[in-house]
Amino acid sequence: MPKPELPSDLVSELLLGMRLRGIAYRRIQLSPPLGVEFGQVEGWAQFHFVARGPVYLRSPSGSVHPLSTGDALLLPRGGLHALLSSPDQPARDVTAFESARLCEAVSAIRACPRDCTLDGALTFSGCMEFDLGSMHALVSLMPEVMYVGTLLERQPEILPMLEAMEREAKSERAGYAAILARLADVMAAFIVRGWVECGCGDATGWIEALRDPRLGRVIAALHREPGRHWTVAELAAEMGSSRSVFAERFLAVTGMTPHRYVTELRMRLAAQWIGRERQPIETVAYRLGYGSAAAFSRAFKRVHGHPPGALRQQREADANVISLAPGATAAKGEYARSVVEPG
């Protein structure tokens, strides 16, 4: 029996804060016998479009997937993977190839021992900052590889965009690199939206709470106002039940108490706002309902194991890894508690 789809209003909530922004793109011409490997940088997604196939994807888990002309895919968590001319072909890191800058953030690589136009593959790849806002936990539940082909029947409007990407990649007309970069961002967003609209595939656990119409309202309310000092009574009212029924149901479905859920939600948001958006720690503490930066920092360290200031240093280190690519640019029971408040 198929799993129920998510309510349309909850889908809107899930995607409201979505941000998919390309950091570095590469147009890659690949002919046998060659393989191009893409390294792992935490927090970045990877998009690939095959303008001319065939080519093989070796996923982070080691499985090999054949790809044909017109295929597009997203690795929402990135990970070490490779594009290969044959399933068992060794691969070299993408930063080891000579590249030429096409425009800002877009470079071209010709990995062709022979003439690329004879038997080579042509791909367009993008390293992307992928953020789902307060719903960022959803990324960990996504498949390691998400294919656009699974969406074509439900979203036929995607096909002309794929055809446009193929034409632009092959023709090399004026401005094609920038056009491809924008189309790649849109196509990756289509893939994410399609997965969410289909009920998040086979994902279970936390997704079960979202599929429950009453609990879904509670989750959406918490994510809309993470800094509010929610009481258990208020959350139970959102669900339309008593406090005891709400607390029992919430724990059974999410695996945690409401207090723990809110605390972890706040700390995920804090990590994004401080690390990615470079917001001041004091501002983040205030937005998340903490009375002082010191109280917020203590709570952050309890959850993440390090102070919030360490996030910026890690963010800069990750950006430097991406900037190593030639021609690329980088972007700089607790039921008794009556108030779900910052810990």
Secondary structure, 3 states (H helix, E strand, C coil): CCCCCCCHHHHHHHHHCCEEEEEEEEEEEECCCCEEEECCCCCEEEEEEEEECCEEEECCCCCEEEECCCCEEEECCCCCEEEECCCCCCCEEHHHCCEEEEECCEEEEEECCCCHHHHCEEEEEEEEEEECHHHHHHHHHCCCCEEHHHHCCCCCCHHHHHHHHHHHHHHCCCCHHHHHHHHHHHHHHHHHHHHHHCCCCCCCCHHHHHHCHHHHHHHHHHHHCCCCCEEHHHHHHHHCCCHHHHHHHHHHHHCCCHHHHHHHHHHHHHHHHHHCCCCCHHHHHHHCCCCCHHHHHHHHHHHHCCCCCHHHHHHHHHHHHHCCCCCCCCCCCHHHCCEECCC
